[in-house]
Structures are given as structure tokens and as C-alpha cells.
């Protein structure tokens, strides 16, 4: 996303300080146009099943019910 649009800001998740540092480091990894095209191609073959609504996430157990 960072390579596609200049207005994207990474907001990494974390469970530990080490993970936040690791996730933030991804913003500094440059991708060549060929690498980016390869990633885009791989992503285009992924089938998304279901919605990503609050209710769906809640059923997965990651969000506490209100």
C-alpha cells in the first residue's frame, strides 16, 4: 500500500514492543516494480470469504462484546 499511494499511513498492530518495532520496520522495505507486481498478482488470487464486520470479528473472539 505504501508503494501504491503516498497518503497511506501504516498502523501496525502489536502484542509486544518487539512486534511493533518489527511491524514498523516493514515501512522501510523498498519493493521494486517487479516485486510489487508479483505481490499484486499473488493477492489477486486470494478469495475472501465472509464479511469483515464488527459482528464477524466478534465471533472470531478478538473483540469483546459491548
N, C-alpha and C positions, 0 to 999 in steps of 0.2 A: 504494500500500500504506500509506503514512504517513497518508493521509486516511481509510483504512478502519479501521485498528487503531492504537491508541496504543502498543502494545507492540512495534511493528516498529522495528528499528534499521537504517538504511541502511549497507551495507558496500560502498562503491564500489570497482571495480577501477581500475587505473591503469597507464599506461606512462610517465607523466611527472608531475612535480609540478603542471604546469598542468592536466592532466586530472583529478587528484584534487581540485583546487580547483573545477574546473568541475562535476564529479560531485557533490561535497558541496553545491554551491550549489542543486542540484535539491531538496534537502530544505527549502529556504526558499521554494519556489514554491507559493503557495496556489492551489488549484483550487476553483472554485465548484461547487455540487452539479450544475449543468447540465454543466459541463466534465467532471466526474468521470463522470457518466452517459454522456457522449459517448465518453470513453476506454474505459469498461467495454463499451459497445456495440461499438466497433471491435475490442477484444480478443476479444470473444465470437465473432467471425467468422474468427479465425485458426485454421488447422488445424495441429496439432503432429504432425510425422512422426517416428517413431522414438523411442527411449528417450533418456534423459539420464543414462545410467550412466557409470561411470568408463571402461568399455571403449569406449563410443561417443565420449566426449570424447577419449580416447587416439587413436582412429582419425582424428579431425579434426586431430591434430597439436599440440594445445595442452598436452598433459600428457606428460611424459617417462615411458616405461615403467619400472616398478620392477625 
